[in-house]
Amino acid sequence: MPTATHERPQSRVHVRVKVNSRAYDRSVPARLLLADFLRDDLRLTGTHIGCDTTHCGACTVLVDGVAVKSCTMFAAQVDGSEVVTVEGLGTDGKLSTLQESFRRNHGLQCGFCTPGVLIAAHELLSNNPHPSDAEIRAGISGNLCRCTGYQNIVKAVAEAARDGSKR
């Protein structure tokens, strides 16, 4: 005798959010993760998903100017907020000062962690425009990089801080 499955339809919520200066008005599943909303619904694939537990930091984005791990935050939680992903750091198709500094200083190797590190570094420089190397290391400590050893990342953030123009 077949067994009936009793799956409840997933409830939906209405989300109005600005992502990288563009307004979105969407109905999404109530339990949709912000990382999945950004990647799958908005096709902003620069936000990476590495661990689903906040440990790696690859999914870090800014929500109202604060770096958050989008793999453990629901899309519904950003209703009325402004979100910035790595795609939103540059302007007019050009890299930001921070992104350019990463390129120039070889602050990445495989690139998987880079979006999250860039967002964390952007938040750090927004709050502390002239950090020491120790402050840079503390500011990006929620982001794991298995390739670089962090030296060139710290060097890149320090250079962007010295340049001081738009991050």
N, CA, C and O of each residue as an XYZ file, in Angstrom:
668
protein
N       0.832     -1.170      0.000
C       0.000      0.000      0.000
C       0.887      1.246      0.000
O       1.745      1.386      0.871
N       0.692      2.164     -0.973
C       1.539      3.363     -1.040
C       1.303      4.285      0.160
O       0.200      4.383      0.698
N       2.365      4.940      0.546
C       2.255      5.889      1.654
C       2.079      7.295      1.095
O       2.744      7.696      0.140
N       1.188      8.009      1.704
C       0.956      9.394      1.275
C       1.989     10.298      1.935
O       2.289     10.158      3.120
N       2.511     11.196      1.175
C       3.421     12.184      1.765
C       2.601     13.420      2.099
O       1.719     13.834      1.347
N       2.909     13.971      3.206
C       2.173     15.147      3.673
C       3.100     16.349      3.713
O       3.398     16.889      4.779
N       3.541     16.751      2.558
C       4.409     17.925      2.482
C       3.562     19.174      2.488
O       2.603     19.305      1.728
N       3.929     20.068      3.342
C       3.245     21.359      3.368
C       3.825     22.247      2.291
O       5.038     22.265      2.084
N       2.972     22.984      1.603
C       3.531     23.932      0.639
C       4.366     24.963      1.398
O       3.988     25.425      2.474
N       5.480     25.299      0.824
C       6.363     26.264      1.487
C       5.748     27.648      1.419
O       5.332     28.104      0.354
N       5.695     28.313      2.565
C       5.138     29.662      2.572
C       6.093     30.621      1.871
O       7.301     30.393      1.807
N       5.532     31.668      1.362
C       6.303     32.665      0.622
C       6.197     34.003      1.341
O       5.228     34.271      2.052
N       7.198     34.822      1.144
C       7.217     36.168      1.707
C       7.570     37.156      0.611
O       8.211     36.810     -0.381
N       7.147     38.366      0.806
C       7.438     39.426     -0.150
C       8.696     40.155      0.320
O       8.796     40.543      1.484
N       9.641     40.337     -0.579
C      10.902     40.997     -0.245
C      11.133     42.156     -1.199
O      11.129     41.997     -2.420
N      11.332     43.313     -0.615
C      11.780     44.489     -1.372
C      13.174     44.811     -0.871
O      13.380     45.084      0.311
N      14.127     44.776     -1.789
C      15.522     44.956     -1.399
C      16.264     45.662     -2.523
O      15.936     45.520     -3.701
N      17.262     46.419     -2.126
C      18.144     47.039     -3.109
C      19.458     46.268     -3.062
O      20.092     46.162     -2.013
N      19.859     45.730     -4.214
C      21.102     44.973     -4.313
C      21.979     45.659     -5.349
O      21.603     45.810     -6.511
N      23.149     46.067     -4.900
C      24.101     46.764     -5.775
C      23.427     47.944     -6.479
O      23.598     48.155     -7.680
N      22.667     48.696     -5.708
C      21.980     49.919     -6.148
C      20.789     49.673     -7.069
O      20.228     50.625     -7.611
N      20.395     48.422     -7.256
C      19.236     48.111     -8.092
C      18.112     47.553     -7.210
O      18.340     46.662     -6.393
N      16.908     48.084     -7.384
C      15.773     47.660     -6.570
C      15.152     46.376     -7.111
O      14.999     46.202     -8.320
N      14.800     45.479     -6.189
C      14.122     44.226     -6.524
C      12.889     44.100     -5.640
O      12.901     44.489     -4.472
N      11.835     43.554     -6.213
C      10.570     43.336     -5.521
C      10.154     41.916     -5.877
O       9.682     41.668     -6.987
N      10.325     40.977     -4.940
C      10.128     39.563     -5.259
C       9.325     38.840     -4.180
O       9.329     39.224     -3.011
N       8.652     37.801     -4.601
C       8.028     36.850     -3.690
C       8.960     35.645     -3.658
O       9.260     35.057     -4.697
N       9.417     35.281     -2.462
C      10.387     34.196     -2.331
C       9.934     33.225     -1.242
O       9.163     33.601     -0.359
N      10.407     31.980     -1.299
C      10.117     31.055     -0.202
C      10.637     31.630      1.117
O      11.728     32.199      1.168
N       9.858     31.478      2.165
C      10.212     32.071      3.461
C      11.567     31.602      3.973
O      12.254     32.345      4.674
N      11.951     30.399      3.636
C      13.208     29.846      4.150
C      14.344     29.881      3.122
O      15.344     29.182      3.283
N      14.196     30.683      2.080
C      15.246     30.813      1.071
C      16.429     31.569      1.672
O      16.266     32.662      2.213
N      17.599     30.988      1.574
C      18.794     31.654      2.096
C      19.171     32.833      1.209
O      18.966     32.806     -0.004
N      19.725     33.869      1.835
C      20.150     35.047      1.096
C      21.162     34.675      0.021
O      21.094     35.192     -1.094
N      22.096     33.791      0.337
C      23.097     33.369     -0.664
C      22.420     32.765     -1.892
O      22.810     33.051     -3.024
N      21.416     31.936     -1.669
C      20.711     31.311     -2.792
C      19.882     32.337     -3.557
O      19.791     32.262     -4.782
N      19.284     33.283     -2.864
C      18.540     34.352     -3.523
C      19.461     35.146     -4.443
O      19.116     35.419     -5.592
N      20.627     35.513     -3.934
C      21.578     36.296     -4.724
C      22.077     35.501     -5.929
O      22.108     36.017     -7.046
N      22.462     34.267     -5.707
C      23.048     33.451     -6.779
C      22.002     32.958     -7.778
O      22.181     33.098     -8.988
N      20.912     32.382     -7.269
C      19.950     31.716     -8.148
C      18.881     32.650     -8.706
O      18.557     32.591     -9.892
N      18.338     33.505     -7.855
C      17.270     34.393     -8.314
C      17.810     35.618     -9.039
O      17.278     36.014    -10.076
N      18.874     36.225     -8.492
C      19.402     37.453     -9.083
C      20.599     37.204    -10.001
O      21.067     38.125    -10.672
N      21.089     35.987    -10.035
C      22.220     35.598    -10.892
C      23.502     36.369    -10.567
O      24.311     36.634    -11.456
N      23.683     36.722     -9.311
C      24.904     37.374     -8.841
C      25.791     36.280     -8.249
O      25.790     36.049     -7.040
N      26.536     35.623     -9.107
C      27.262     34.427     -8.704
C      28.633     34.702     -8.096
O      29.384     33.766     -7.822
N      28.964     35.952     -7.885
C      30.216     36.274     -7.206
C      30.182     35.876     -5.743
O      31.227     35.619     -5.146
N      28.998     35.824     -5.161
C      28.847     35.373     -3.779
C      28.973     33.856     -3.784
O      28.129     33.162     -4.351
N      30.020     33.342     -3.156
C      30.280     31.901     -3.179
C      29.735     31.229     -1.930
O      29.636     31.845     -0.869
N      29.387     29.972     -2.070
C      28.919     29.170     -0.941
C      29.936     28.064     -0.727
O      30.139     27.210     -1.590
N      30.572     28.095      0.439
C      31.625     27.120      0.688
C      31.330     26.152      1.810
O      31.794     25.012      1.769
N      30.567     26.570      2.820
C      30.429     25.694      3.985
C      29.013     25.623      4.554
O      28.699     24.660      5.254
N      28.164     26.580      4.291
C      26.802     26.640      4.850
C      26.779     26.747      6.376
O      25.749     26.474      6.991
N      27.878     27.133      6.989
C      27.922     27.225      8.453
C      28.559     28.518      8.953
O      28.769     28.651     10.159
N      28.867     29.449      8.109
C      29.530     30.738      8.383
C      31.023     30.619      8.650
O      31.663     31.634      8.926
N      31.598     29.446      8.584
C      33.009     29.298      8.928
C      33.968     29.811      7.859
O      35.029     30.338      8.193
N      33.619     29.669      6.578
C      34.603     30.006      5.540
C      34.543     31.473      5.104
O      35.567     32.038      4.718
N      33.374     32.092      5.159
C      33.257     33.507      4.790
C      33.149     33.795      3.316
O      33.074     34.964      2.937
N      33.136     32.778      2.457
C      33.067     33.005      1.012
C      31.763     33.682      0.598
O      31.693     34.298     -0.465
N      30.737     33.571      1.427
C      29.415     34.114      1.101
C      29.179     35.503      1.702
O      28.050     35.993      1.694
N      30.214     36.131      2.212
C      30.063     37.418      2.893
C      29.591     38.510      1.939
O      30.143     38.692      0.854
N      28.559     39.231      2.368
C      28.022     40.388      1.647
C      27.780     41.493      2.664
O      27.810     41.253      3.871
N      27.543     42.696      2.177
C      27.188     43.796      3.069
C      25.671     43.937      3.089
O      25.030     43.974      2.039
N      25.107     44.016      4.280
C      23.691     44.322      4.452
C      23.636     45.597      5.278
O      24.019     45.618      6.448
N      23.153     46.656      4.648
C      23.121     47.974      5.288
C      24.489     48.345      5.854
O      24.597     48.901      6.946
N      25.538     48.021      5.082
C      26.898     48.409      5.440
C      27.626     47.475      6.379
O      28.786     47.720      6.710
N      26.973     46.405      6.818
C      27.585     45.473      7.760
C      27.841     44.146      7.052
O      26.955     43.609      6.387
N      29.050     43.623      7.199
C      29.395     42.336      6.587
C      28.647     41.218      7.302
O      28.713     41.095      8.525
N      27.929     40.399      6.517
C      27.192     39.256      7.067
C      27.464     38.033      6.197
O      27.820     38.156      5.026
N      27.291     36.865      6.781
C      27.449     35.606      6.063
C      26.080     35.244      5.483
O      25.155     34.914      6.225
N      25.957     35.305      4.181
C      24.659     35.123      3.529
C      24.202     33.671      3.476
O      23.075     33.399      3.063
N      25.051     32.733      3.885
C      24.654     31.322      3.856
C      23.786     30.934      5.036
O      23.202     29.851      5.041
N      23.689     31.793      6.032
C      22.848     31.472      7.194
C      21.865     32.601      7.500
O      21.395     32.741      8.629
N      21.570     33.375      6.513
C      20.598     34.464      6.649
C      19.521     34.257      5.604
O      19.827     33.936      4.456
N      18.277     34.433      5.979
C      17.186     34.278      5.027
C      17.038     35.534      4.177
O      17.291     36.645      4.643
N      16.631     35.347      2.940
C      16.372     36.480      2.053
C      15.312     37.393      2.660
O      15.377     38.611      2.495
N      14.353     36.825      3.349
C      13.290     37.618      3.978
C      13.845     38.609      4.998
O      13.227     39.641      5.258
N      14.986     38.308      5.567
C      15.581     39.189      6.570
C      16.158     40.468      5.983
O      16.443     41.407      6.727
N      16.337     40.530      4.668
C      16.879     41.744      4.061
C      15.783     42.634      3.485
O      16.079     43.621      2.811
N      14.527     42.297      3.742
C      13.429     43.135      3.268
C      13.636     44.569      3.761
O      13.791     44.803      4.960
N      13.639     45.517      2.836
C      13.834     46.926      3.174
C      15.286     47.340      3.327
O      15.567     48.484      3.685
N      16.211     46.431      3.064
C      17.635     46.707      3.261
C      18.337     46.986      1.943
O      17.766     46.857      0.860
N      19.590     47.371      2.079
C      20.470     47.531      0.929
C      21.596     46.518      1.052
O      22.287     46.462      2.069
N      21.773     45.721      0.013
C      22.782     44.667     -0.008
C      23.822     45.019     -1.062
O      23.491     45.489     -2.151
N      25.081     44.784     -0.721
C      26.168     44.957     -1.688
C      26.921     43.640     -1.761
O      27.363     43.096     -0.749
N      27.055     43.141     -2.984
C      27.850     41.937     -3.235
C      29.164     42.368     -3.875
O      29.374     43.552     -4.139
N      30.035     41.416     -4.120
C      31.319     41.735     -4.736
C      31.113     42.425     -6.085
O      31.924     43.261     -6.482
N      30.031     42.078     -6.793
C      29.762     42.716     -8.084
C      29.462     44.205     -7.928
O      29.606     44.970     -8.881
N      29.049     44.616     -6.744
C      28.695     46.012     -6.506
C      29.826     46.879     -5.989
O      29.627     48.069     -5.748
N      31.010     46.309     -5.813
C      32.130     47.112     -5.301
C      32.691     48.061     -6.344
O      33.057     49.189     -6.013
N      32.766     47.638     -7.574
C      33.270     48.490     -8.646
C      32.163     49.371     -9.195
O      30.991     49.190     -8.865
N      32.538     50.314    -10.027
C      31.544     51.185    -10.657
C      31.842     51.309    -12.146
O      32.995     51.292    -12.577
N      30.786     51.432    -12.900
C      30.901     51.627    -14.351
C      31.808     50.597    -15.021
O      32.566     50.926    -15.934
N      31.723     49.351    -14.560
C      32.519     48.299    -15.168
C      33.989     48.315    -14.794
O      34.778     47.560    -15.363
N      34.373     49.162    -13.847
C      35.776     49.255    -13.427
C      35.920     48.701    -12.019
O      35.008     48.814    -11.201
N      37.062     48.106    -11.746
C      37.341     47.586    -10.420
C      37.446     48.723     -9.414
O      37.870     49.827     -9.755
N      37.057     48.446     -8.169
C      37.252     49.423     -7.101
C      38.743     49.497     -6.777
O      39.523     48.658     -7.227
N      39.130     50.486     -6.008
C      40.523     50.614     -5.571
C      40.976     49.342     -4.867
O      42.081     48.853     -5.104
N      40.127     48.814     -4.010
C      40.455     47.601     -3.271
C      40.611     46.407     -4.217
O      41.574     45.650     -4.095
N      39.696     46.234     -5.139
C      39.795     45.141     -6.099
C      41.050     45.269     -6.960
O      41.738     44.281     -7.214
N      41.336     46.464     -7.397
C      42.538     46.702     -8.207
C      43.792     46.394     -7.403
O      44.753     45.845     -7.942
N      43.794     46.741     -6.122
C      44.930     46.452     -5.261
C      45.124     44.940     -5.089
O      46.256     44.460     -5.056
N      44.030     44.201     -4.981
C      44.127     42.738     -4.913
C      44.747     42.194     -6.196
O      45.597     41.305     -6.148
N      44.331     42.716     -7.325
C      44.879     42.269     -8.598
C      46.375     42.574     -8.681
O      47.180     41.718     -9.047
N      46.721     43.791     -8.338
C      48.109     44.243     -8.452
C      49.041     43.481     -7.490
O      50.190     43.197     -7.827
N      48.537     43.158     -6.301
C      49.368     42.530     -5.274
C      49.209     41.009     -5.195
O      49.701     40.375     -4.262
N      48.530     40.441     -6.162
C      48.314     38.984     -6.184
C      47.664     38.512     -4.883
O      48.100     37.536     -4.272
N      46.614     39.225     -4.475
C      45.904     38.909     -3.233
C      44.934     37.755     -3.377
O      44.073     37.554     -2.521
N      45.067     36.999     -4.445
C      44.216     35.826     -4.623
C      44.976     34.792     -5.417
O      45.901     35.106     -6.165
N      44.571     33.568     -5.240
C      45.132     32.506     -6.078
C      43.983     31.792     -6.770
O      43.722     32.043     -7.947
N      43.290     30.906     -6.061
C      42.194     30.212     -6.746
C      40.987     31.134     -6.901
O      40.182     30.953     -7.815
N      40.856     32.113     -6.020
C      39.786     33.102     -6.130
C      38.496     32.746     -5.432
O      37.582     33.569     -5.397
N      38.383     31.549     -4.870
C      37.111     31.148     -4.265
C      36.760     32.017     -3.060
O      35.605     32.416     -2.912
N      37.716     32.313     -2.209
C      37.456     33.109     -1.002
C      37.405     34.607     -1.286
O      36.889     35.379     -0.478
N      37.936     35.012     -2.424
C      38.161     36.428     -2.716
C      36.925     37.312     -2.574
O      37.046     38.382     -1.978
N      35.748     36.946     -3.077
C      34.595     37.828     -2.901
C      34.306     38.147     -1.433
O      34.060     39.300     -1.080
N      34.337     37.128     -0.589
C      34.082     37.352      0.831
C      35.162     38.177      1.496
O      34.870     39.038      2.325
N      36.413     37.918      1.137
C      37.531     38.688      1.697
C      37.422     40.151      1.269
O      37.634     41.054      2.078
N      37.095     40.380      0.013
C      36.938     41.761     -0.475
C      35.837     42.494      0.285
O      36.010     43.656      0.653
N      34.719     41.834      0.521
C      33.617     42.469      1.251
C      34.038     42.769      2.688
O      33.778     43.860      3.195
N      34.692     41.801      3.351
C      35.153     42.017      4.724
C      36.169     43.162      4.775
O      36.122     43.996      5.679
N      37.081     43.199      3.809
C      38.086     44.268      3.768
C      37.435     45.615      3.475
O      37.840     46.636      4.031
N      36.438     45.620      2.616
C      35.711     46.859      2.322
C      35.058     47.399      3.590
O      35.150     48.592      3.882
N      34.396     46.518      4.342
C      33.776     46.954      5.604
C      34.843     47.489      6.564
O      34.649     48.530      7.192
N      35.962     46.782      6.677
C      37.048     47.222      7.551
C      37.509     48.623      7.179
O      37.621     49.493      8.041
N      37.777     48.841      5.894
C      38.280     50.144      5.456
C      37.224     51.246      5.579
O      37.564     52.418      5.741
N      35.958     50.873      5.502
C      34.893     51.862      5.702
C      34.860     52.341      7.152
O      34.549     53.499      7.428
N      35.186     51.432      8.074
C      35.162     51.770      9.501
C      36.514     52.210     10.047
O      36.584     52.901     11.063
N      37.580     51.811      9.374
C      38.936     52.113      9.824
C      39.798     52.347      8.588
O      40.420     51.413      8.084
N      39.843     53.585      8.095
C      40.524     53.843      6.823
C      42.042     53.638      6.844
O      42.667     53.581      5.785
N      42.637     53.528      8.023
C      44.092     53.365      8.116
C      44.444     52.250      9.098
O      45.065     52.508     10.130
N      44.053     51.015      8.785
C      44.309     49.919      9.731
C      45.762     49.466      9.712
O      46.454     49.575      8.700
N      46.205     48.955     10.853
C      47.521     48.306     10.919
C      47.393     46.917     10.303
O      46.286     46.447     10.039
N      48.533     46.264     10.076
C      48.488     44.903      9.549
C      47.719     43.981     10.494
O      46.970     43.117     10.039
N      47.895     44.155     11.796
C      47.174     43.329     12.773
C      45.667     43.591     12.686
O      44.872     42.657     12.794
N      45.273     44.836     12.495
C      43.849     45.158     12.355
C      43.272     44.597     11.054
O      42.114     44.183     11.009
N      44.087     44.587      9.996
C      43.640     43.984      8.739
C      43.421     42.493      8.945
O      42.395     41.952      8.532
N      44.371     41.832      9.576
C      44.228     40.394      9.829
C      42.994     40.107     10.684
O      42.281     39.135     10.431
N      42.738     40.929     11.677
C      41.542     40.745     12.512
C      40.279     41.010     11.701
O      39.277     40.314     11.868
N      40.318     42.005     10.829
C      39.153     42.368     10.026
C      38.735     41.321      9.022
O      37.559     41.228      8.670
N      39.683     40.533      8.558
C      39.365     39.474      7.585
C      39.393     38.090      8.225
O      39.343     37.081      7.521
N      39.472     38.035      9.547
C      39.636     36.748     10.239
C      38.447     35.800     10.067
O      38.594     34.600     10.300
N      37.305     36.288      9.677
C      36.151     35.418      9.439
C      36.132     34.829      8.050
O      35.133     34.234      7.643
N      37.221     34.984      7.310
C      37.302     34.494      5.934
C      38.502     33.573      5.791
O      39.643     33.980      6.006
N      38.231     32.335      5.428
C      39.304     31.361      5.260
C      39.834     31.364      3.836
O      39.074     31.356      2.867
N      41.153     31.377      3.733
C      41.816     31.254      2.441
C      42.793     30.095      2.568
O      43.679     30.104      3.422
N      42.622     29.111      1.718
C      43.484     27.930      1.794
C      44.687     28.030      0.859
O      45.530     27.134      0.845
N      44.778     29.099      0.086
C      45.830     29.180     -0.936
C      46.929     30.191     -0.642
O      48.100     29.916     -0.904
N      46.580     31.349     -0.106
C      47.538     32.460     -0.139
C      48.423     32.618      1.080
O      49.511     33.181      0.961
N      48.016     32.153      2.231
C      48.791     32.433      3.425
C      48.543     33.850      3.934
O      49.165     34.265      4.912
N      47.662     34.590      3.301
C      47.184     35.907      3.718
C      48.175     37.058      3.526
O      47.750     38.212      3.573
N      49.464     36.811      3.313
C      50.428     37.905      3.214
C      50.054     38.894      2.117
O      50.038     40.101      2.355
N      49.756     38.404      0.936
C      49.431     39.312     -0.160
C      48.048     39.946     -0.003
O      47.799     41.036     -0.517
N      47.158     39.268      0.702
C      45.849     39.861      1.002
C      46.051     41.064      1.915
O      45.500     42.136      1.665
N      46.834     40.891      2.967
C      47.108     41.991      3.901
C      47.814     43.129      3.165
O      47.489     44.300      3.360
N      48.765     42.781      2.334
C      49.492     43.785      1.545
C      48.527     44.571      0.646
O      48.633     45.793      0.535
N      47.595     43.869      0.011
C      46.624     44.519     -0.879
C      45.691     45.454     -0.113
O      45.417     46.565     -0.568
N      45.204     45.016      1.039
C      44.310     45.861      1.841
C      45.070     47.087      2.345
O      44.538     48.197      2.333
N      46.305     46.889      2.787
C      47.117     48.017      3.268
C      47.364     49.022      2.145
O      47.311     50.232      2.369
N      47.633     48.523      0.939
C      47.838     49.437     -0.189
C      46.560     50.218     -0.503
O      46.616     51.423     -0.746
N      45.414     49.539     -0.497
C      44.145     50.221     -0.750
C      43.887     51.281      0.328
O      43.347     52.348      0.036
N      44.268     50.988      1.555
C      44.103     51.965      2.631
C      44.983     53.178      2.387
O      44.555     54.309      2.619
N      46.208     52.960      1.922
C      47.114     54.090      1.624
C      46.571     54.917      0.465
O      46.659     56.145      0.477
N      46.004     54.236     -0.546
C      45.431     54.969     -1.695
C      44.252     55.812     -1.257
O      44.029     56.904     -1.781
N      43.501     55.304     -0.296
C      42.456     56.074      0.361
C      41.283     56.561     -0.476
O      40.334     57.104      0.091
N      41.297     56.401     -1.771
C      40.163     56.854     -2.568
C      39.022     55.868     -2.427
O      39.043     55.008     -1.547
N      38.026     55.988     -3.290
C      36.870     55.097     -3.214
C      37.318     53.645     -3.139
O      38.150     53.187     -3.922
N      36.750     52.947     -2.189
C      37.100     51.545     -1.991
C      36.443     50.748     -3.067
O      36.593     49.527     -3.110
